[in-house]
Amino acid sequence: SPPYQSPQLQQALLLRPRTSDAVLSCPRCFNIVCMDCQQHDRYVNQYRAMFVMNIGVDWNKRMIYDDAVGGLKFDSAPVIERGGEE
């Protein structure tokens, strides 16, 4: 019998475009975030997402990479308003 397949994997297998090089999932929660990906020409272990899903953006928060921490942290600088509306 085939190994156990999570509901996310089953969904990905059913909906994955046949020309996609990979299906990408969130490394934290394993939700599918992209089913249409292209493999990098030079770095074969890297992929780019063509169309994403299950993603939310909080435009009022900004994160930066901190070498001391070795990862992302919230930036304390104020967020600049987008669009120029006053």
Secondary structure, 3 states (H helix, E strand, C coil): CCCCCCHHHHHHHHHCCCCCCCCEECCCCCCEEEEEEEECCCCCCCEEEEEECCCCCCCCCCEEEECCCCEEEECCCCCCCCCCCC
